[in-house]
Amino acid sequence: MRNFKELEVWKESRVLTKDIYLLTNFLPQDEKFGLISQIRRCVISIASNIAEGAAKDSQKDFLRYLQISLGSSFELESHLILCVDLELISKTQMENHLENIERIQKRISSLIKYVKTQI
């Protein structure tokens, strides 16, 4: 078992979650069960899957959860782009968050590569 709380990527994902929650507070309330719900679920999934995977006994299982986390980060990126397309947020707002998302994606990808060498 790994201590997920020591992983920098998990720590950064928590900060991202807070930032995205604050952003979604300003989306229209008629998106409460649409985009807001989807965005919040996928951002939560990033840190949650890192933590859940860290508790698994095998490297293969950990790898699978990291891959799910990475997928959630790309889903989040897609949702934010859609929010710009729908003029729900500005391009500047999106770009500020994309920088953090892309950094987390690179960290997860690096961790995936490392875990693969341990299998």
N, C-alpha and C positions, 0 to 999 in steps of 0.2 A: 504494500500500500504506500502511495506517495502522499506527501503533504501538499495538497493543491494550494494552500494559502501562501506557500513560498514561491509559487510560480508567478513571475512578473506578468505574463500574459493574462492570468486570471485576475490579477489586481487591476490591470488596465481595462479588462472587460467589465469589471464592476463600475469603474469610473464612466465608461461608455454607457452602461445601462442607466446610470443616473442622468447623464447628459441627454440621452434619448428620451427618457421619461419626461424631463423638463421640456424638451422640444415638442413632444406630442400633446402636452397640456395646452398648447396654442393652436392645435388643429381643430377644425370645426367639429362640434359635438355630434353632427350627423354621421361622422366617421368613427364614432365610438366603437361600434361593433364591426367595423370594416378595417380600414387602414390602421387606426390607432391600436386595435387589438392585435393585428398581425405584426405590426412593428414592435410592439412591446413583447410579444411572445418570442419573436426571433432574437431580439437583443438579449432577453433573459436566457435564452437557450445557449448563447455563446459561453458565458461563464459557468452555467449549470452543467453543461456537458463536459467541460474541462474538469470540474470538480467530481462529477459522477465517474468519469473515466479514470481519474486518479485513484479511486477506491477499488478498482478492479484488480484482480490478481495477475492477470496476464497482460503482457505488452500488446498482444493482438487486440484485446478488448479496449485497452487504453487508446490504441491507435484508432479504432472504430469511433469512439466517442470524440476524439479530436477531429476526425473527418466530419462528423455531424456538426460540431462547433464551427468548423470552417465553412460548411455549407450554410449555416445560419447567418454567418457574417456576410456572405454574398447575397443571401436573401434580404438582409437588412439594407445593404447597398442598393439593391434593386428597388426596394420600397421607397427609399429616399429619393432616388432618381424619378420615380413615378410621382412623388409629392411635388417635385419641381415641375414636372410636365403638367400636373393638374393645378399648378400655381397655388399650392397650399403652403409651401415654404419657398424662400428665395434660393437662388443658385448659390449665393454666398453662405447661407446657413448650411446647405447640403455639403458644400466643399469643406467647411470647417469640420464637419463630422466625418466626411470621407477620409480625410487625412488620418484620423484616429483609427477608423475601421481598417484602412489599408495597412497601417502599422501592425494592428492586431492580426490581420490575415497573414502577414509576413512572419510574425512570431509563431503563430499556430503552424504554419507550413514548415518552419524550421524545426519545431518540436516534433512534427510528424516525421520529418526526415531522420531526426535523431532516434526516435522510437523505432523506426524501421530497421535501423542498424542494430538494435537490441533484440530483434526477433530471430 
